[in-house]
Amino acid sequence: MADDTGLLRVDRIVDEARHSGDPVRLMELFGLSSLSATRYVLSAHPDKKNGPIAP
């Protein structure tokens, strides 16, 4: 059951990353580090890899 909760959380984070594209929003909503939030956004928006938030 705990594994399902983890998968649900990841799914929710990915969905929010697709909709907002804002790593700060992900950090505030889910308590993510800046690196994790940026990785989620870049995964959801591969076109932004050469943009201002690229690591």
C-alpha distance matrix in Angstrom:
0.0 3.8 5.4 5.2 6.6 9.0 10.1 10.7 12.7 14.6 15.4 16.7 18.8 20.3 21.2 22.9 24.6 26.0 27.3 28.7 29.5 29.9 28.3 29.4 27.5 24.3 25.1 25.7 22.7 20.0 21.8 22.3 25.3 28.2 27.7 24.0 25.0 28.0 26.2 23.9 27.1 29.0 26.3 26.3 30.1 31.7 35.1 34.9 34.9 38.6 38.5 38.8 35.1 35.2 34.5
3.8 0.0 3.8 5.4 5.0 6.4 8.8 9.9 10.7 12.7 14.3 15.4 16.8 18.6 20.0 21.3 22.7 24.6 26.0 27.0 27.5 27.6 25.6 26.6 25.0 21.7 22.1 22.9 20.2 17.2 18.6 19.0 21.8 24.9 24.4 20.9 22.1 25.2 23.5 21.5 24.8 26.7 24.4 24.7 28.4 30.0 33.4 32.8 32.6 36.3 36.1 36.1 32.4 32.5 31.6
5.4 3.8 0.0 3.8 5.3 5.1 6.3 8.6 9.9 10.8 12.4 14.3 15.5 16.7 18.4 20.1 21.2 22.8 24.6 25.8 26.0 26.4 24.5 26.1 24.6 21.0 21.9 23.1 20.5 17.3 18.9 18.7 21.3 24.0 23.0 19.4 20.8 23.6 21.4 19.4 22.9 24.4 21.7 22.3 26.0 27.3 30.8 30.5 30.2 33.9 34.0 34.4 30.7 30.4 29.6
5.2 5.4 3.8 0.0 3.8 5.4 5.1 6.1 8.6 9.9 10.4 12.2 14.2 15.3 16.3 18.3 19.9 21.0 22.6 24.2 24.8 25.5 24.1 25.6 23.7 20.4 21.7 22.7 19.6 16.9 19.2 19.2 22.2 24.7 24.0 20.2 20.9 23.7 21.7 19.2 22.3 24.1 21.3 21.2 25.1 26.7 30.0 29.9 30.1 33.8 33.7 34.2 30.7 30.7 30.3
6.6 5.0 5.3 3.8 0.0 3.8 5.5 5.0 6.2 8.7 9.8 10.5 12.3 14.3 15.2 16.5 18.3 20.0 21.2 22.3 23.1 23.4 21.9 23.0 20.9 17.7 18.8 19.4 16.4 13.7 15.9 16.4 19.6 22.3 22.1 18.4 18.9 22.0 20.6 18.0 21.0 23.2 20.9 20.7 24.4 26.4 29.6 29.0 29.3 33.0 32.5 32.6 29.1 29.4 29.0
9.0 6.4 5.1 5.4 3.8 0.0 3.8 5.4 5.1 6.3 8.6 9.9 10.6 12.4 14.2 15.4 16.5 18.5 20.2 21.0 21.2 21.5 19.6 21.0 19.5 15.9 16.9 18.1 15.5 12.3 14.2 13.9 16.8 19.4 18.8 15.1 16.1 19.1 17.3 15.1 18.4 20.3 18.0 18.3 22.0 23.7 27.0 26.4 26.3 30.0 29.7 29.8 26.2 26.3 25.7
10.1 8.8 6.3 5.1 5.5 3.8 0.0 3.8 5.4 5.1 6.1 8.6 9.9 10.5 12.2 14.2 15.2 16.5 18.5 19.9 20.1 21.0 19.6 21.5 19.8 16.3 18.0 19.4 16.6 13.8 16.2 15.5 18.4 20.4 19.5 15.7 16.4 18.9 16.8 14.2 17.3 19.0 16.3 16.3 20.1 21.6 25.0 24.9 25.0 28.7 28.6 29.2 25.7 25.6 25.5
10.7 9.9 8.6 6.1 5.0 5.4 3.8 0.0 3.8 5.5 5.0 6.1 8.7 9.9 10.5 12.3 14.2 15.4 16.6 18.2 19.1 19.9 18.9 20.5 18.2 15.1 17.1 17.9 14.6 12.5 15.5 15.5 18.8 20.7 20.5 16.7 16.5 19.3 17.8 14.7 17.3 19.6 17.1 16.3 20.1 22.3 25.3 25.1 25.7 29.3 28.9 29.3 25.9 26.4 26.5
12.7 10.7 9.9 8.6 6.2 5.1 5.4 3.8 0.0 3.8 5.4 5.1 6.2 8.6 9.8 10.6 12.3 14.3 15.5 16.3 17.0 17.2 15.9 17.2 15.1 11.9 13.5 14.4 11.3 8.8 11.7 11.7 15.1 17.2 17.3 13.5 13.3 16.4 15.3 12.4 15.1 17.7 15.8 15.2 18.8 21.1 24.1 23.3 23.8 27.4 26.7 26.7 23.2 23.9 23.9
14.6 12.7 10.8 9.9 8.7 6.3 5.1 5.5 3.8 0.0 3.8 5.4 5.1 6.1 8.5 9.9 10.4 12.3 14.3 15.3 15.2 15.9 14.5 16.5 15.0 11.4 13.3 15.1 12.5 9.9 12.5 11.4 14.2 15.8 15.2 11.4 11.4 14.0 12.3 9.4 12.4 14.6 12.3 12.2 15.8 17.7 20.9 20.4 20.6 24.3 23.9 24.3 20.8 21.0 21.1
15.4 14.3 12.4 10.4 9.8 8.6 6.1 5.0 5.4 3.8 0.0 3.8 5.5 5.2 6.1 8.6 9.8 10.6 12.5 14.3 14.7 16.2 15.6 17.8 15.7 12.6 15.3 16.7 13.7 12.0 15.1 14.2 17.2 18.3 17.9 14.2 13.5 15.7 14.1 10.7 12.9 15.1 12.5 11.4 15.1 17.4 20.3 20.3 21.1 24.7 24.3 25.1 21.9 22.2 22.8
16.7 15.4 14.3 12.2 10.5 9.9 8.6 6.1 5.1 5.4 3.8 0.0 3.8 5.5 5.1 6.2 8.6 9.9 10.7 12.1 13.3 14.2 13.9 15.5 12.9 10.2 13.1 13.8 10.5 9.5 13.1 12.9 16.2 17.3 17.6 14.1 12.6 15.3 14.6 11.0 12.6 15.5 13.8 12.1 15.5 18.3 20.9 20.3 21.6 25.0 24.0 24.4 21.2 22.2 23.0
18.8 16.8 15.5 14.2 12.3 10.6 9.9 8.7 6.2 5.1 5.5 3.8 0.0 3.8 5.4 5.1 6.1 8.6 10.0 10.4 10.8 11.3 10.4 12.3 10.3 7.1 10.0 11.4 8.9 7.5 10.7 9.7 12.8 13.6 13.8 10.5 8.8 11.5 11.1 7.6 9.3 12.4 11.2 10.0 13.2 15.9 18.5 17.5 18.5 21.9 20.9 21.0 17.7 18.7 19.3
20.3 18.6 16.7 15.3 14.3 12.4 10.5 9.9 8.6 6.1 5.2 5.5 3.8 0.0 3.8 5.5 5.0 6.2 8.7 10.0 9.8 11.5 11.2 13.9 12.2 9.5 12.6 14.5 12.2 11.1 14.0 12.4 14.8 14.9 14.5 11.3 9.8 11.3 10.2 6.4 7.8 10.3 8.4 6.8 10.3 12.9 15.7 15.3 16.3 19.8 19.2 20.0 16.9 17.5 18.5
21.2 20.0 18.4 16.3 15.2 14.2 12.2 10.5 9.8 8.5 6.1 5.1 5.4 3.8 0.0 3.8 5.4 5.2 6.4 8.7 9.8 11.8 12.6 14.8 12.4 10.5 14.0 15.1 12.4 12.3 15.6 14.7 17.5 17.4 17.6 14.6 12.4 14.0 13.4 9.6 9.9 12.7 11.1 8.3 11.4 14.5 16.6 16.5 18.3 21.6 20.5 21.4 18.7 19.7 21.2
22.9 21.3 20.1 18.3 16.5 15.4 14.2 12.3 10.6 9.9 8.6 6.2 5.1 5.5 3.8 0.0 3.8 5.4 5.1 5.9 7.6 8.7 9.7 11.5 8.7 7.3 11.1 11.8 9.4 10.1 13.3 12.7 15.4 15.2 16.0 13.4 10.6 12.4 12.8 9.3 8.9 12.4 11.9 9.2 11.6 15.1 16.7 15.8 17.8 20.8 19.2 19.5 16.8 18.5 20.0
24.6 22.7 21.2 19.9 18.3 16.5 15.2 14.2 12.3 10.4 9.8 8.6 6.1 5.0 5.4 3.8 0.0 3.8 5.5 5.4 4.9 6.7 7.5 10.3 8.7 7.1 10.6 12.3 10.9 11.1 13.7 12.1 14.0 13.1 13.4 11.2 8.3 9.2 9.6 6.3 5.1 8.6 8.5 6.1 8.2 11.6 13.3 12.2 14.1 17.1 15.7 16.2 13.4 14.8 16.5
26.0 24.6 22.8 21.0 20.0 18.5 16.5 15.4 14.3 12.3 10.6 9.9 8.6 6.2 5.2 5.4 3.8 0.0 3.8 5.9 5.8 9.0 10.7 13.5 11.8 10.8 14.4 15.8 14.2 14.6 17.4 15.8 17.7 16.5 16.6 14.5 11.8 12.0 11.9 8.7 7.1 9.4 8.8 5.2 6.9 10.5 12.0 11.8 14.2 17.1 16.0 17.2 15.0 16.1 18.3
27.3 26.0 24.6 22.6 21.2 20.2 18.5 16.6 15.5 14.3 12.5 10.7 10.0 8.7 6.4 5.1 5.5 3.8 0.0 3.8 6.0 8.6 11.2 13.2 10.7 10.8 14.5 15.1 13.4 14.8 17.7 16.8 18.9 17.8 18.6 16.6 13.4 14.0 14.7 11.6 9.6 12.4 12.4 8.9 9.8 13.6 14.3 13.8 16.7 19.2 17.4 18.2 16.4 18.2 20.6
28.7 27.0 25.8 24.2 22.3 21.0 19.9 18.2 16.3 15.3 14.3 12.1 10.4 10.0 8.7 5.9 5.4 5.9 3.8 0.0 3.8 5.2 8.3 9.8 7.7 8.6 12.0 12.5 11.6 13.5 15.8 15.0 16.8 15.2 16.5 15.2 11.6 12.0 13.7 11.1 8.6 11.8 12.8 9.9 10.2 13.9 14.3 12.9 15.8 17.9 15.6 15.7 13.9 16.3 18.6
29.5 27.5 26.0 24.8 23.1 21.2 20.1 19.1 17.0 15.2 14.7 13.3 10.8 9.8 9.8 7.6 4.9 5.8 6.0 3.8 0.0 3.8 6.5 9.1 8.4 8.7 11.7 13.3 13.0 14.1 15.9 14.3 15.3 13.2 14.0 13.1 9.6 9.1 10.8 8.8 5.5 8.3 10.0 7.7 7.3 10.7 11.1 9.3 12.0 14.3 12.1 12.4 10.4 12.5 15.0
29.9 27.6 26.4 25.5 23.4 21.5 21.0 19.9 17.2 15.9 16.2 14.2 11.3 11.5 11.8 8.7 6.7 9.0 8.6 5.2 3.8 0.0 3.8 5.5 5.4 6.7 8.9 10.3 10.9 12.4 13.6 12.2 13.0 10.7 12.4 12.0 8.3 8.2 11.0 9.6 6.9 10.0 12.2 10.7 10.5 13.5 13.9 11.3 13.5 15.4 12.7 11.9 9.6 12.5 14.4
28.3 25.6 24.5 24.1 21.9 19.6 19.6 18.9 15.9 14.5 15.6 13.9 10.4 11.2 12.6 9.7 7.5 10.7 11.2 8.3 6.5 3.8 0.0 3.8 5.4 5.0 6.2 8.7 9.9 10.4 10.9 8.9 9.2 7.0 8.8 8.5 4.8 5.3 8.5 7.8 6.3 9.2 11.5 11.1 11.5 13.9 15.0 12.1 13.3 15.5 13.2 12.0 8.8 11.3 12.3
29.4 26.6 26.1 25.6 23.0 21.0 21.5 20.5 17.2 16.5 17.8 15.5 12.3 13.9 14.8 11.5 10.3 13.5 13.2 9.8 9.1 5.5 3.8 0.0 3.8 5.4 5.0 6.2 8.6 10.0 9.8 9.0 9.3 7.4 10.5 10.6 7.3 8.5 11.9 11.3 10.1 13.0 15.3 14.7 15.1 17.6 18.4 15.3 16.6 18.4 15.7 13.7 11.0 14.0 14.6
27.5 25.0 24.6 23.7 20.9 19.5 19.8 18.2 15.1 15.0 15.7 12.9 10.3 12.2 12.4 8.7 8.7 11.8 10.7 7.7 8.4 5.4 5.4 3.8 0.0 3.8 5.4 5.2 6.0 8.4 9.5 9.6 11.2 10.3 13.0 12.1 8.5 10.5 13.2 11.5 10.4 13.9 15.5 14.2 15.0 18.1 19.1 16.5 18.3 20.3 17.7 16.3 13.7 16.6 17.5
24.3 21.7 21.0 20.4 17.7 15.9 16.3 15.1 11.9 11.4 12.6 10.2 7.1 9.5 10.5 7.3 7.1 10.8 10.8 8.6 8.7 6.7 5.0 5.4 3.8 0.0 3.8 5.4 5.2 5.7 7.3 6.6 8.9 8.8 10.8 9.0 5.8 8.7 10.7 8.6 8.7 12.3 13.2 12.3 14.0 16.9 18.5 16.2 17.4 20.1 18.1 17.0 13.8 16.0 16.5
25.1 22.1 21.9 21.7 18.8 16.9 18.0 17.1 13.5 13.3 15.3 13.1 10.0 12.6 14.0 11.1 10.6 14.4 14.5 12.0 11.7 8.9 6.2 5.0 5.4 3.8 0.0 3.8 5.7 5.6 4.9 4.5 6.2 6.6 9.5 8.4 6.1 9.2 11.5 10.5 11.1 14.2 15.4 15.3 16.8 19.2 20.8 18.1 18.8 21.2 19.2 17.5 14.2 16.4 16.1
25.7 22.9 23.1 22.7 19.4 18.1 19.4 17.9 14.4 15.1 16.7 13.8 11.4 14.5 15.1 11.8 12.3 15.8 15.1 12.5 13.3 10.3 8.7 6.2 5.2 5.4 3.8 0.0 3.8 5.8 5.6 7.4 9.5 10.1 13.2 12.2 9.7 12.7 15.1 13.7 13.9 17.3 18.5 17.8 19.2 22.0 23.4 20.7 21.9 24.1 21.7 19.9 17.0 19.5 19.6
22.7 20.2 20.5 19.6 16.4 15.5 16.6 14.6 11.3 12.5 13.7 10.5 8.9 12.2 12.4 9.4 10.9 14.2 13.4 11.6 13.0 10.9 9.9 8.6 6.0 5.2 5.7 3.8 0.0 3.8 6.0 8.1 11.2 12.3 14.8 12.7 10.3 13.6 15.4 13.1 13.7 17.3 17.8 16.7 18.7 21.7 23.4 21.2 22.6 25.2 23.0 21.8 18.7 21.0 21.3
20.0 17.2 17.3 16.9 13.7 12.3 13.8 12.5 8.8 9.9 12.0 9.5 7.5 11.1 12.3 10.1 11.1 14.6 14.8 13.5 14.1 12.4 10.4 10.0 8.4 5.7 5.6 5.8 3.8 0.0 3.8 5.5 9.2 11.1 13.0 10.4 9.0 12.7 13.7 11.7 13.2 16.6 16.6 16.1 18.6 21.2 23.4 21.3 22.1 25.0 23.4 22.3 18.8 20.5 20.3
21.8 18.6 18.9 19.2 15.9 14.2 16.2 15.5 11.7 12.5 15.1 13.1 10.7 14.0 15.6 13.3 13.7 17.4 17.7 15.8 15.9 13.6 10.9 9.8 9.5 7.3 4.9 5.6 6.0 3.8 0.0 3.8 6.7 9.4 11.6 9.8 9.1 12.7 14.0 13.0 14.6 17.6 18.0 18.2 20.3 22.6 24.8 22.3 22.7 25.3 23.6 22.0 18.6 20.3 19.5
22.3 19.0 18.7 19.2 16.4 13.9 15.5 15.5 11.7 11.4 14.2 12.9 9.7 12.4 14.7 12.7 12.1 15.8 16.8 15.0 14.3 12.2 8.9 9.0 9.6 6.6 4.5 7.4 8.1 5.5 3.8 0.0 3.8 6.4 8.0 6.0 5.9 9.4 10.5 9.9 11.9 14.4 15.0 15.7 17.7 19.6 21.9 19.4 19.4 22.1 20.8 19.4 15.8 17.0 16.0
25.3 21.8 21.3 22.2 19.6 16.8 18.4 18.8 15.1 14.2 17.2 16.2 12.8 14.8 17.5 15.4 14.0 17.7 18.9 16.8 15.3 13.0 9.2 9.3 11.2 8.9 6.2 9.5 11.2 9.2 6.7 3.8 0.0 3.8 5.4 5.3 6.1 8.5 9.9 10.8 12.4 14.2 15.4 16.7 18.2 19.5 21.7 18.9 18.3 20.7 19.5 17.7 14.1 15.1 13.5
28.2 24.9 24.0 24.7 22.3 19.4 20.4 20.7 17.2 15.8 18.3 17.3 13.6 14.9 17.4 15.2 13.1 16.5 17.8 15.2 13.2 10.7 7.0 7.4 10.3 8.8 6.6 10.1 12.3 11.1 9.4 6.4 3.8 0.0 3.8 5.6 5.2 6.0 8.5 10.0 10.6 12.1 14.1 15.4 16.1 17.3 19.1 15.9 15.4 17.4 16.0 14.0 10.5 11.8 10.5
27.7 24.4 23.0 24.0 22.1 18.8 19.5 20.5 17.3 15.2 17.9 17.6 13.8 14.5 17.6 16.0 13.4 16.6 18.6 16.5 14.0 12.4 8.8 10.5 13.0 10.8 9.5 13.2 14.8 13.0 11.6 8.0 5.4 3.8 0.0 3.8 5.5 5.2 6.2 8.7 10.0 10.5 12.1 14.3 15.1 15.6 17.8 14.9 13.7 16.0 15.3 14.0 10.3 10.4 8.4
24.0 20.9 19.4 20.2 18.4 15.1 15.7 16.7 13.5 11.4 14.2 14.1 10.5 11.3 14.6 13.4 11.2 14.5 16.6 15.2 13.1 12.0 8.5 10.6 12.1 9.0 8.4 12.2 12.7 10.4 9.8 6.0 5.3 5.6 3.8 0.0 3.8 5.4 5.1 6.3 8.8 9.9 10.5 12.4 14.2 15.1 17.7 15.4 14.5 17.5 16.9 16.2 12.3 12.4 11.1
25.0 22.1 20.8 20.9 18.9 16.1 16.4 16.5 13.3 11.4 13.5 12.6 8.8 9.8 12.4 10.6 8.3 11.8 13.4 11.6 9.6 8.3 4.8 7.3 8.5 5.8 6.1 9.7 10.3 9.0 9.1 5.9 6.1 5.2 5.5 3.8 0.0 3.8 5.4 5.2 6.3 8.7 9.9 10.7 12.2 13.9 16.1 13.6 13.6 16.5 15.2 14.4 10.6 11.7 11.5
28.0 25.2 23.6 23.7 22.0 19.1 18.9 19.3 16.4 14.0 15.7 15.3 11.5 11.3 14.0 12.4 9.2 12.0 14.0 12.0 9.1 8.2 5.3 8.5 10.5 8.7 9.2 12.7 13.6 12.7 12.7 9.4 8.5 6.0 5.2 5.4 3.8 0.0 3.8 5.4 5.1 6.1 8.5 9.8 10.3 11.3 13.2 10.4 10.1 12.8 11.7 11.0 7.2 7.9 8.0
26.2 23.5 21.4 21.7 20.6 17.3 16.8 17.8 15.3 12.3 14.1 14.6 11.1 10.2 13.4 12.8 9.6 11.9 14.7 13.7 10.8 11.0 8.5 11.9 13.2 10.7 11.5 15.1 15.4 13.7 14.0 10.5 9.9 8.5 6.2 5.1 5.4 3.8 0.0 3.8 5.5 5.1 6.0 8.5 9.7 10.1 12.9 10.9 9.9 13.2 13.1 13.4 9.8 9.0 8.8
23.9 21.5 19.4 19.2 18.0 15.1 14.2 14.7 12.4 9.4 10.7 11.0 7.6 6.4 9.6 9.3 6.3 8.7 11.6 11.1 8.8 9.6 7.8 11.3 11.5 8.6 10.5 13.7 13.1 11.7 13.0 9.9 10.8 10.0 8.7 6.3 5.2 5.4 3.8 0.0 3.8 5.5 5.1 6.2 8.5 10.1 13.0 11.5 11.6 15.1 14.6 15.1 11.6 11.7 12.2
27.1 24.8 22.9 22.3 21.0 18.4 17.3 17.3 15.1 12.4 12.9 12.6 9.3 7.8 9.9 8.9 5.1 7.1 9.6 8.6 5.5 6.9 6.3 10.1 10.4 8.7 11.1 13.9 13.7 13.2 14.6 11.9 12.4 10.6 10.0 8.8 6.3 5.1 5.5 3.8 0.0 3.8 5.4 5.1 5.9 8.2 10.3 8.4 9.4 12.6 11.6 12.2 9.1 9.8 11.5
29.0 26.7 24.4 24.1 23.2 20.3 19.0 19.6 17.7 14.6 15.1 15.5 12.4 10.3 12.7 12.4 8.6 9.4 12.4 11.8 8.3 10.0 9.2 13.0 13.9 12.3 14.2 17.3 17.3 16.6 17.6 14.4 14.2 12.1 10.5 9.9 8.7 6.1 5.1 5.5 3.8 0.0 3.8 5.4 4.9 5.3 7.9 6.3 6.2 9.8 9.8 11.2 8.4 7.7 9.5
26.3 24.4 21.7 21.3 20.9 18.0 16.3 17.1 15.8 12.3 12.5 13.8 11.2 8.4 11.1 11.9 8.5 8.8 12.4 12.8 10.0 12.2 11.5 15.3 15.5 13.2 15.4 18.5 17.8 16.6 18.0 15.0 15.4 14.1 12.1 10.5 9.9 8.5 6.0 5.1 5.4 3.8 0.0 3.8 5.5 5.7 9.3 9.2 8.9 12.7 13.2 14.9 12.2 11.1 12.4
26.3 24.7 22.3 21.2 20.7 18.3 16.3 16.3 15.2 12.2 11.4 12.1 10.0 6.8 8.3 9.2 6.1 5.2 8.9 9.9 7.7 10.7 11.1 14.7 14.2 12.3 15.3 17.8 16.7 16.1 18.2 15.7 16.7 15.4 14.3 12.4 10.7 9.8 8.5 6.2 5.1 5.4 3.8 0.0 3.8 6.3 9.0 9.2 10.4 13.9 13.7 15.5 13.1 12.9 14.9
30.1 28.4 26.0 25.1 24.4 22.0 20.1 20.1 18.8 15.8 15.1 15.5 13.2 10.3 11.4 11.6 8.2 6.9 9.8 10.2 7.3 10.5 11.5 15.1 15.0 14.0 16.8 19.2 18.7 18.6 20.3 17.7 18.2 16.1 15.1 14.2 12.2 10.3 9.7 8.5 5.9 4.9 5.5 3.8 0.0 3.8 5.4 5.7 7.7 10.8 10.5 12.8 11.1 11.0 13.8
31.7 30.0 27.3 26.7 26.4 23.7 21.6 22.3 21.1 17.7 17.4 18.3 15.9 12.9 14.5 15.1 11.6 10.5 13.6 13.9 10.7 13.5 13.9 17.6 18.1 16.9 19.2 22.0 21.7 21.2 22.6 19.6 19.5 17.3 15.6 15.1 13.9 11.3 10.1 10.1 8.2 5.3 5.7 6.3 3.8 0.0 3.8 5.3 5.6 8.8 9.9 12.8 11.4 10.1 12.7
35.1 33.4 30.8 30.0 29.6 27.0 25.0 25.3 24.1 20.9 20.3 20.9 18.5 15.7 16.6 16.7 13.3 12.0 14.3 14.3 11.1 13.9 15.0 18.4 19.1 18.5 20.8 23.4 23.4 23.4 24.8 21.9 21.7 19.1 17.8 17.7 16.1 13.2 12.9 13.0 10.3 7.9 9.3 9.0 5.4 3.8 0.0 3.8 5.6 7.3 8.0 11.4 11.2 10.3 13.7
34.9 32.8 30.5 29.9 29.0 26.4 24.9 25.1 23.3 20.4 20.3 20.3 17.5 15.3 16.5 15.8 12.2 11.8 13.8 12.9 9.3 11.3 12.1 15.3 16.5 16.2 18.1 20.7 21.2 21.3 22.3 19.4 18.9 15.9 14.9 15.4 13.6 10.4 10.9 11.5 8.4 6.3 9.2 9.2 5.7 5.3 3.8 0.0 3.8 5.4 4.9 7.8 7.4 7.1 10.7
34.9 32.6 30.2 30.1 29.3 26.3 25.0 25.7 23.8 20.6 21.1 21.6 18.5 16.3 18.3 17.8 14.1 14.2 16.7 15.8 12.0 13.5 13.3 16.6 18.3 17.4 18.8 21.9 22.6 22.1 22.7 19.4 18.3 15.4 13.7 14.5 13.6 10.1 9.9 11.6 9.4 6.2 8.9 10.4 7.7 5.6 5.6 3.8 0.0 3.8 5.5 8.2 7.4 5.1 8.2
38.6 36.3 33.9 33.8 33.0 30.0 28.7 29.3 27.4 24.3 24.7 25.0 21.9 19.8 21.6 20.8 17.1 17.1 19.2 17.9 14.3 15.4 15.5 18.4 20.3 20.1 21.2 24.1 25.2 25.0 25.3 22.1 20.7 17.4 16.0 17.5 16.5 12.8 13.2 15.1 12.6 9.8 12.7 13.9 10.8 8.8 7.3 5.4 3.8 0.0 3.8 6.9 7.9 5.9 9.1
38.5 36.1 34.0 33.7 32.5 29.7 28.6 28.9 26.7 23.9 24.3 24.0 20.9 19.2 20.5 19.2 15.7 16.0 17.4 15.6 12.1 12.7 13.2 15.7 17.7 18.1 19.2 21.7 23.0 23.4 23.6 20.8 19.5 16.0 15.3 16.9 15.2 11.7 13.1 14.6 11.6 9.8 13.2 13.7 10.5 9.9 8.0 4.9 5.5 3.8 0.0 3.8 5.6 5.7 9.4
38.8 36.1 34.4 34.2 32.6 29.8 29.2 29.3 26.7 24.3 25.1 24.4 21.0 20.0 21.4 19.5 16.2 17.2 18.2 15.7 12.4 11.9 12.0 13.7 16.3 17.0 17.5 19.9 21.8 22.3 22.0 19.4 17.7 14.0 14.0 16.2 14.4 11.0 13.4 15.1 12.2 11.2 14.9 15.5 12.8 12.8 11.4 7.8 8.2 6.9 3.8 0.0 3.8 5.7 8.6
35.1 32.4 30.7 30.7 29.1 26.2 25.7 25.9 23.2 20.8 21.9 21.2 17.7 16.9 18.7 16.8 13.4 15.0 16.4 13.9 10.4 9.6 8.8 11.0 13.7 13.8 14.2 17.0 18.7 18.8 18.6 15.8 14.1 10.5 10.3 12.3 10.6 7.2 9.8 11.6 9.1 8.4 12.2 13.1 11.1 11.4 11.2 7.4 7.4 7.9 5.6 3.8 0.0 3.8 6.3
35.2 32.5 30.4 30.7 29.4 26.3 25.6 26.4 23.9 21.0 22.2 22.2 18.7 17.5 19.7 18.5 14.8 16.1 18.2 16.3 12.5 12.5 11.3 14.0 16.6 16.0 16.4 19.5 21.0 20.5 20.3 17.0 15.1 11.8 10.4 12.4 11.7 7.9 9.0 11.7 9.8 7.7 11.1 12.9 11.0 10.1 10.3 7.1 5.1 5.9 5.7 5.7 3.8 0.0 3.8
34.5 31.6 29.6 30.3 29.0 25.7 25.5 26.5 23.9 21.1 22.8 23.0 19.3 18.5 21.2 20.0 16.5 18.3 20.6 18.6 15.0 14.4 12.3 14.6 17.5 16.5 16.1 19.6 21.3 20.3 19.5 16.0 13.5 10.5 8.4 11.1 11.5 8.0 8.8 12.2 11.5 9.5 12.4 14.9 13.8 12.7 13.7 10.7 8.2 9.1 9.4 8.6 6.3 3.8 0.0
